[in-house]
């Protein structure tokens, strides 16, 4: 009987890419068909109201049917399948759910049974897919936006020693337990990157452009930069991602969206520099996990 892996995608674009990449490798090493569950990971996301975001990539996988998503009564049926599988050794499970975000090397050695396996990962480490990097580079080629604003910005990025600097806002930033990156991180990262790339030109991306401009403007010391705001206004995050990953160098915030833009972008340009924050955000105490073991590649500069 042929093998099939149904991967449950969830979260924003960056988290969905982690789920996909881990499942893609699992399917390849097991000679299994890869199928995408693009529904069940989002139907109860009442807080962020996210949806499937990978349609603009060249992903070679079909979407799951309602039957493959265990519909009807999918939530109950998935729970039962998960509970039954938890009593079995990993390589005998039909429902494999990654518990916690830390890197699990057991996934790399996993050999699937014949038939269908439902895979519900976080996959937040390149350790799950580093050995299929070239395959992922092919899968994750994006459709080119057709509007003039993005095409013009792309041409500007290609003509400079471009740096994608990303700021993600999770909350107001006023409380002691804010998930936002501090100004101090960017104060350290910008001069360190300029020491490596003196002619660097910064393209700043954020979900709150005005707030970001107020944060970063004083740090640039009068140096010109471009705040990419037109996609935030239109809500076209995928176009921002397309622009970001074309840059040569990266200063990422605590965002899987920026993580993936840097990971894809650094492999397009020799000598790419990536700076990432060392800040630890406990996934058990906050919905925004960051800094846990395996998340940041060792070649990146962590501040």
C-alpha positions, 0 to 999 in steps of 0.5 A: 500500500502506498504511503501518504503524509497529511500535514496539518498547517497552522499559524502565520506564513512563517509557521506554515512554512516550518510545518511544510518543510518538515513534512516535505522531508518526511515524505521524501525520505519515506517515498510518500505522497504529501497532502496539505490540510489547509483547513483544520489548523485555522478553523478555531483560530479566533484570536489571529484569524489566520488562513492558508498562506502558501498558495503563492509558492510552487509547492508540489502537493495537493490539498486534503479532501474532507475525508482526509481531514477526518471530516465530519466531526474532525476535531473529535476524530482527530483527538481520538486518533491522537490519543490512540497513537500516543500509546504506541511507539513513534514509528507505529503511530498513524497520528504524529503530533509534535509536543513542544517546539524544541528540536526532536531528532526522532523525527529525522529517523522516522520511518512511516508505515504503509498507508496514511499518516497524519502529521501535526508538527511545529518543525521550527528548526532547519534541522528538520529539513537542512538536507533538502535545502535545494528541493525547498528552494525549488518548492518555495519559488514565489509568484511575482506580484503584478503591481507596479509598486512591488516591481519597482521596489524589487528593482531597487532592492536588486540595485543596492547592497540591500538589507531587509530589517524586520520589526514585528509588533505583537502588542502595545509594547508598554507592559513588562511582558511585551513580546516586542523586540526592544530598541536596544537590539536594533541599536546593536544590530545596525552598526554591526551590520554596517561594519560588515557591509559599509554600503548597506541600504536598509529596507524596513518591513513591518506590520506597523510601519508608522510605529516602526518609523518612530522606533528606527528613525533615530537609530539610522543617524540620518542614513537614508532608508526605505520604509516599505509600507504599501503592502502593510496598507493593502494587507498583502503580507505575501508580497512583503515576504517576496520583497524581503527574501530578495535582499542580500542581508537581514536583521530579523525580529522575533518572527518566523515570517522574517526567519524564513525570508532570511533563510531563503534569501541567504541562499540566493546571495553569497556572503549574506549576513543574518542577525537575529535576536537571542531573546528567549520567550518561554513558549509555555508562558507566552503564545509567541515562542522564540529563542528555544534550542534549534530555532536559530542556525549556528551560522547566524549572528545572534545578539 
